[in-house]
């Protein structure tokens, strides 16, 4: 990203996919960048609009079955997100948005629906809805603390060889195979709501660093105390 330009955060299809406060992920990125003196601009791309190719960080959230199917259809036709990722943009895809990134996902009746093929994953309907707090230990290669969030989905996600698991589940269901989410390059997929970046600011910083390089440290002691309190409460309730 050129030093004289604003960090561009692209929120994809807020009119279709924006549940459980997922739009808060954009707000967290804005705040953590601006606290470091990094100028930002946030672009809300509605489903009737083309996805710009020149953004820095792309975000997509969760939603119901019909909006998810419509979002997948429009992203496939548009192609802008693929071109953005190909030129080095970062992305966080949550829940329904995570499933869309793969080759297929389960539709309203569990039928396979084509995804956009951005990640080497496929999703289907699981035997029961996964609802509740989720705690997961992150892949050591990413050097992030324990992730925490809220999941509410029917999905089971299968990872192909082109991706790595984002984390190993300690509490919760996640992908359904003992792991939660995945990543490949600068694209992260997860079932974590919360919103995810508010509950896991280090993950927000990872996305930022992929676009702007090394980040100045922030005093997060107040937030970390709240994070640890939540983690302790959730794990003790297991």
C-alpha beads as a LAMMPS data file, in Angstrom:
LAMMPS data file: protein, C-alpha beads

238 atoms
237 bonds

1 atom types
1 bond types

-500.0 500.0 xlo xhi
-500.0 500.0 ylo yhi
-500.0 500.0 zlo zhi

Masses

1 110.0

Atoms # bond

1 1 1 0.000 0.000 0.000
2 1 1 1.478 3.391 -0.928
3 1 1 2.373 5.441 2.143
4 1 1 0.460 8.485 0.891
5 1 1 -2.858 6.667 0.362
6 1 1 -5.597 5.666 2.796
7 1 1 -6.041 2.066 3.848
8 1 1 -9.123 0.898 1.954
9 1 1 -11.503 -1.397 3.877
10 1 1 -14.212 -2.961 1.706
11 1 1 -17.354 -4.281 3.418
12 1 1 -19.048 -6.623 0.937
13 1 1 -22.843 -6.877 0.677
14 1 1 -24.013 -5.430 4.010
15 1 1 -27.555 -5.608 2.611
16 1 1 -27.312 -9.413 2.366
17 1 1 -24.744 -10.660 4.875
18 1 1 -24.399 -8.771 8.140
19 1 1 -25.532 -10.720 11.221
20 1 1 -24.361 -10.845 14.821
21 1 1 -22.548 -7.528 14.552
22 1 1 -20.167 -8.635 11.797
23 1 1 -20.030 -5.080 10.457
24 1 1 -18.182 -4.269 13.667
25 1 1 -15.146 -5.932 12.083
26 1 1 -14.818 -2.917 9.780
27 1 1 -15.109 -0.532 12.725
28 1 1 -12.367 -2.354 14.634
29 1 1 -9.995 -2.215 11.667
30 1 1 -10.695 1.505 11.264
31 1 1 -10.077 2.198 14.937
32 1 1 -6.899 0.147 15.262
33 1 1 -5.435 1.679 12.117
34 1 1 -6.343 5.226 13.106
35 1 1 -4.876 4.804 16.605
36 1 1 -1.585 4.235 14.793
37 1 1 -1.982 7.289 12.573
38 1 1 -3.006 5.269 9.519
39 1 1 -5.678 6.977 7.465
40 1 1 -8.574 4.737 6.415
41 1 1 -11.530 4.756 4.074
42 1 1 -14.350 2.231 4.312
43 1 1 -16.405 1.306 1.262
44 1 1 -19.782 -0.386 1.687
45 1 1 -20.484 -2.434 -1.437
46 1 1 -24.149 -3.293 -1.763
47 1 1 -25.179 -6.389 -3.705
48 1 1 -26.200 -4.379 -6.785
49 1 1 -22.761 -2.723 -6.976
50 1 1 -19.496 -4.031 -8.455
51 1 1 -16.808 -5.099 -6.000
52 1 1 -13.842 -2.725 -6.371
53 1 1 -10.526 -4.375 -7.184
54 1 1 -8.240 -1.847 -5.491
55 1 1 -9.160 -2.346 -1.816
56 1 1 -6.682 -3.390 0.859
57 1 1 -8.798 -5.463 3.252
58 1 1 -12.103 -7.111 2.287
59 1 1 -14.728 -8.223 4.792
60 1 1 -17.860 -10.328 4.384
61 1 1 -20.212 -11.491 7.126
62 1 1 -22.836 -14.072 7.946
63 1 1 -26.474 -14.359 6.936
64 1 1 -29.413 -16.591 6.117
65 1 1 -29.619 -19.189 3.345
66 1 1 -31.305 -17.167 0.594
67 1 1 -29.087 -14.076 0.954
68 1 1 -26.056 -16.386 1.070
69 1 1 -27.032 -18.019 -2.227
70 1 1 -27.688 -14.650 -3.845
71 1 1 -24.361 -13.287 -2.591
72 1 1 -22.497 -16.269 -4.056
73 1 1 -24.195 -15.853 -7.426
74 1 1 -23.346 -12.161 -7.603
75 1 1 -19.747 -12.593 -6.474
76 1 1 -19.203 -15.288 -9.108
77 1 1 -20.558 -13.039 -11.863
78 1 1 -18.670 -9.983 -10.620
79 1 1 -15.135 -11.380 -10.323
80 1 1 -13.797 -8.258 -8.614
81 1 1 -13.004 -10.012 -5.342
82 1 1 -10.906 -12.662 -7.099
83 1 1 -8.923 -9.981 -8.897
84 1 1 -8.383 -8.054 -5.652
85 1 1 -7.057 -11.119 -3.831
86 1 1 -4.850 -11.978 -6.809
87 1 1 -3.182 -8.573 -6.511
88 1 1 -2.452 -9.082 -2.791
89 1 1 -5.461 -7.826 -0.841
90 1 1 -6.312 -9.388 2.543
91 1 1 -9.699 -10.785 3.509
92 1 1 -11.743 -11.943 6.493
93 1 1 -14.829 -14.035 5.646
94 1 1 -17.238 -14.962 8.448
95 1 1 -19.751 -17.830 8.684
96 1 1 -21.979 -17.755 5.559
97 1 1 -19.326 -15.583 3.914
98 1 1 -16.695 -18.181 4.857
99 1 1 -18.713 -20.967 3.224
100 1 1 -19.216 -18.892 0.058
101 1 1 -15.437 -18.714 -0.422
102 1 1 -15.292 -22.456 -1.098
103 1 1 -16.343 -24.659 -3.993
104 1 1 -19.784 -25.600 -2.611
105 1 1 -22.001 -25.037 0.425
106 1 1 -25.389 -26.302 1.614
107 1 1 -28.482 -24.464 0.375
108 1 1 -31.918 -24.030 1.937
109 1 1 -32.743 -27.741 1.695
110 1 1 -29.180 -28.908 2.099
111 1 1 -28.630 -29.064 -1.662
112 1 1 -25.112 -28.224 -2.882
113 1 1 -24.750 -24.641 -4.105
114 1 1 -21.736 -23.361 -6.012
115 1 1 -19.388 -21.110 -4.075
116 1 1 -16.799 -18.817 -5.638
117 1 1 -13.758 -21.084 -5.300
118 1 1 -11.508 -18.590 -3.572
119 1 1 -10.565 -21.097 -0.841
120 1 1 -9.940 -24.840 -1.161
121 1 1 -12.887 -25.816 1.040
122 1 1 -16.368 -27.263 0.691
123 1 1 -19.245 -27.016 3.156
124 1 1 -22.437 -28.968 3.737
125 1 1 -25.213 -29.219 6.293
126 1 1 -24.301 -30.825 9.592
127 1 1 -26.535 -33.037 11.751
128 1 1 -27.305 -30.287 14.276
129 1 1 -26.968 -26.529 14.667
130 1 1 -23.786 -25.365 16.394
131 1 1 -24.714 -22.553 18.779
132 1 1 -22.643 -21.056 21.558
133 1 1 -19.249 -19.821 22.621
134 1 1 -16.223 -21.009 20.684
135 1 1 -12.618 -21.069 21.882
136 1 1 -9.761 -22.136 19.628
137 1 1 -5.955 -22.281 19.674
138 1 1 -4.459 -20.644 16.579
139 1 1 -2.019 -22.251 14.155
140 1 1 1.422 -21.476 15.609
141 1 1 2.618 -20.094 12.273
142 1 1 0.326 -17.075 12.727
143 1 1 1.624 -16.266 16.230
144 1 1 -1.772 -15.178 17.603
145 1 1 -3.337 -15.668 21.036
146 1 1 -6.341 -17.904 21.658
147 1 1 -9.394 -16.978 19.596
148 1 1 -12.806 -16.485 21.147
149 1 1 -16.179 -15.877 19.553
150 1 1 -19.772 -16.978 19.082
151 1 1 -20.938 -19.520 16.506
152 1 1 -24.432 -20.132 15.146
153 1 1 -24.460 -22.301 12.029
154 1 1 -25.480 -25.648 10.529
155 1 1 -22.331 -25.949 8.451
156 1 1 -19.671 -28.635 8.333
157 1 1 -16.629 -27.408 6.421
158 1 1 -14.072 -29.711 4.822
159 1 1 -10.578 -28.343 4.176
160 1 1 -8.605 -29.240 1.065
161 1 1 -4.813 -29.313 0.738
162 1 1 -4.736 -25.701 -0.462
163 1 1 -5.594 -24.264 2.966
164 1 1 -4.451 -24.640 6.566
165 1 1 -6.732 -24.781 9.618
166 1 1 -6.914 -21.392 11.305
167 1 1 -7.155 -22.943 14.758
168 1 1 -7.892 -26.057 16.812
169 1 1 -11.163 -26.014 18.720
170 1 1 -10.962 -26.148 22.504
171 1 1 -14.668 -25.458 22.998
172 1 1 -17.331 -25.427 20.307
173 1 1 -17.832 -27.033 16.917
174 1 1 -16.120 -24.844 14.303
175 1 1 -15.588 -26.741 11.058
176 1 1 -16.864 -29.943 12.672
177 1 1 -13.544 -31.800 12.491
178 1 1 -11.770 -30.491 15.584
179 1 1 -10.589 -27.348 13.815
180 1 1 -12.055 -23.883 13.292
181 1 1 -11.761 -21.820 10.135
182 1 1 -8.904 -21.843 7.649
183 1 1 -6.458 -19.559 5.900
184 1 1 -4.497 -19.427 2.677
185 1 1 -2.190 -16.569 1.805
186 1 1 -3.862 -13.432 3.132
187 1 1 -7.404 -14.850 3.173
188 1 1 -8.942 -15.966 6.480
189 1 1 -12.242 -17.791 6.880
190 1 1 -13.938 -18.388 10.234
191 1 1 -17.254 -19.165 11.906
192 1 1 -16.487 -16.631 14.659
193 1 1 -18.991 -13.859 15.283
194 1 1 -18.712 -11.457 18.173
195 1 1 -17.740 -9.506 16.063
196 1 1 -14.579 -11.555 15.604
197 1 1 -12.127 -8.648 15.453
198 1 1 -13.555 -6.900 18.506
199 1 1 -13.059 -10.046 20.536
200 1 1 -9.691 -10.824 18.912
201 1 1 -7.816 -7.564 18.223
202 1 1 -4.603 -9.441 17.425
203 1 1 -6.383 -10.978 14.435
204 1 1 -7.328 -7.460 13.305
205 1 1 -3.688 -6.448 13.586
206 1 1 -2.619 -9.453 11.523
207 1 1 -4.907 -8.340 8.675
208 1 1 -3.581 -4.781 8.944
209 1 1 0.045 -5.917 8.962
210 1 1 -0.487 -7.907 5.769
211 1 1 -1.199 -4.601 4.014
212 1 1 0.859 -1.966 5.846
213 1 1 3.761 -3.961 7.266
214 1 1 5.030 -3.868 10.844
215 1 1 2.622 -2.103 13.221
216 1 1 3.373 0.105 16.186
217 1 1 2.238 -1.548 19.452
218 1 1 -0.953 -0.386 21.169
219 1 1 -1.823 -0.418 24.857
220 1 1 -4.524 -3.100 24.899
221 1 1 -4.263 -3.938 28.588
222 1 1 -7.872 -2.963 29.311
223 1 1 -9.227 -5.050 26.422
224 1 1 -6.962 -7.986 27.216
225 1 1 -8.260 -8.103 30.784
226 1 1 -11.809 -8.365 29.446
227 1 1 -10.722 -11.021 26.941
228 1 1 -9.140 -13.131 29.641
229 1 1 -12.191 -12.762 31.874
230 1 1 -14.431 -14.008 29.060
231 1 1 -12.108 -16.903 28.216
232 1 1 -11.945 -17.989 31.839
233 1 1 -15.722 -17.856 32.204
234 1 1 -16.323 -19.844 29.017
235 1 1 -13.741 -22.527 29.774
236 1 1 -14.931 -22.956 33.368
237 1 1 -18.451 -23.519 32.045
238 1 1 -17.248 -26.369 29.802

Bonds

1 1 1 2
2 1 2 3
3 1 3 4
4 1 4 5
5 1 5 6
6 1 6 7
7 1 7 8
8 1 8 9
9 1 9 10
10 1 10 11
11 1 11 12
12 1 12 13
13 1 13 14
14 1 14 15
15 1 15 16
16 1 16 17
17 1 17 18
18 1 18 19
19 1 19 20
20 1 20 21
21 1 21 22
22 1 22 23
23 1 23 24
24 1 24 25
25 1 25 26
26 1 26 27
27 1 27 28
28 1 28 29
29 1 29 30
30 1 30 31
31 1 31 32
32 1 32 33
33 1 33 34
34 1 34 35
35 1 35 36
36 1 36 37
37 1 37 38
38 1 38 39
39 1 39 40
40 1 40 41
41 1 41 42
42 1 42 43
43 1 43 44
44 1 44 45
45 1 45 46
46 1 46 47
47 1 47 48
48 1 48 49
49 1 49 50
50 1 50 51
51 1 51 52
52 1 52 53
53 1 53 54
54 1 54 55
55 1 55 56
56 1 56 57
57 1 57 58
58 1 58 59
59 1 59 60
60 1 60 61
61 1 61 62
62 1 62 63
63 1 63 64
64 1 64 65
65 1 65 66
66 1 66 67
67 1 67 68
68 1 68 69
69 1 69 70
70 1 70 71
71 1 71 72
72 1 72 73
73 1 73 74
74 1 74 75
75 1 75 76
76 1 76 77
77 1 77 78
78 1 78 79
79 1 79 80
80 1 80 81
81 1 81 82
82 1 82 83
83 1 83 84
84 1 84 85
85 1 85 86
86 1 86 87
87 1 87 88
88 1 88 89
89 1 89 90
90 1 90 91
91 1 91 92
92 1 92 93
93 1 93 94
94 1 94 95
95 1 95 96
96 1 96 97
97 1 97 98
98 1 98 99
99 1 99 100
100 1 100 101
101 1 101 102
102 1 102 103
103 1 103 104
104 1 104 105
105 1 105 106
106 1 106 107
107 1 107 108
108 1 108 109
109 1 109 110
110 1 110 111
111 1 111 112
112 1 112 113
113 1 113 114
114 1 114 115
115 1 115 116
116 1 116 117
117 1 117 118
118 1 118 119
119 1 119 120
120 1 120 121
121 1 121 122
122 1 122 123
123 1 123 124
124 1 124 125
125 1 125 126
126 1 126 127
127 1 127 128
128 1 128 129
129 1 129 130
130 1 130 131
131 1 131 132
132 1 132 133
133 1 133 134
134 1 134 135
135 1 135 136
136 1 136 137
137 1 137 138
138 1 138 139
139 1 139 140
140 1 140 141
141 1 141 142
142 1 142 143
143 1 143 144
144 1 144 145
145 1 145 146
146 1 146 147
147 1 147 148
148 1 148 149
149 1 149 150
150 1 150 151
151 1 151 152
152 1 152 153
153 1 153 154
154 1 154 155
155 1 155 156
156 1 156 157
157 1 157 158
158 1 158 159
159 1 159 160
160 1 160 161
161 1 161 162
162 1 162 163
163 1 163 164
164 1 164 165
165 1 165 166
166 1 166 167
167 1 167 168
168 1 168 169
169 1 169 170
170 1 170 171
171 1 171 172
172 1 172 173
173 1 173 174
174 1 174 175
175 1 175 176
176 1 176 177
177 1 177 178
178 1 178 179
179 1 179 180
180 1 180 181
181 1 181 182
182 1 182 183
183 1 183 184
184 1 184 185
185 1 185 186
186 1 186 187
187 1 187 188
188 1 188 189
189 1 189 190
190 1 190 191
191 1 191 192
192 1 192 193
193 1 193 194
194 1 194 195
195 1 195 196
196 1 196 197
197 1 197 198
198 1 198 199
199 1 199 200
200 1 200 201
201 1 201 202
202 1 202 203
203 1 203 204
204 1 204 205
205 1 205 206
206 1 206 207
207 1 207 208
208 1 208 209
209 1 209 210
210 1 210 211
211 1 211 212
212 1 212 213
213 1 213 214
214 1 214 215
215 1 215 216
216 1 216 217
217 1 217 218
218 1 218 219
219 1 219 220
220 1 220 221
221 1 221 222
222 1 222 223
223 1 223 224
224 1 224 225
225 1 225 226
226 1 226 227
227 1 227 228
228 1 228 229
229 1 229 230
230 1 230 231
231 1 231 232
232 1 232 233
233 1 233 234
234 1 234 235
235 1 235 236
236 1 236 237
237 1 237 238
